[in-house]
Amino acid sequence: MKKYEAVFILDIRKADDEGASFCKELSEFIESLGGKMEAAIPMGRKQFTYEINKRRAGLYFDFVFTLGADKVREIKEKYKLDARVLRNLILIYDRPENAGEVKLNFD
């Protein structure tokens, strides 16, 4: 099993309770595939540089989980047609274990 990081952008109008139900649903789906959710980090509402599906902002979530490589495709296929999801990206998590969290401030 590999460790993955996924970023989901949810449609504000279609995501109930600020995306909490989506986080729970995704965690349960990953566990049903035999994986384990390690972190679900809500990153809040952010404005887009350009419109996506006539939306100007979205709810961002960062997920870290372990899962078999053959099961990642099932996550992509399930949420590709979900009306709540505007965009998603799943990458192999390759941060060094001894590296601390880096916080950037662009203010």
C-alpha positions, 0 to 999 in steps of 0.5 A: 500500500502506498501513501497518497495525498488528494486535493478536492475542490467542492462546489460551495452551493452543493456541499452541505455543512461546509463539506463535513459530510463529504469528508466522512463519505470519502473516509468511509469509501477509502476504508471500504477499499481497504485503505486508511485515512490519515488526515482530512484537512479543510483548507477553507473557501478560496477564490478562483483565478478564473471561473470553474463551471460558472463558480468563482470560489470553492471549498478546498480539502486536503486528504492524506491516506494509504491505499493500494495502487490499483484502488486509486482509480476507483476513487477518481471514477467515483468522484469524476461525475459527482456534482459536488466536486469541481476539481480533484487531484490525487498524488503519491505522498512523497514528503520526507518523514523528518521534514516539518510542516512549512507554512507560507504567508503571502500576505 
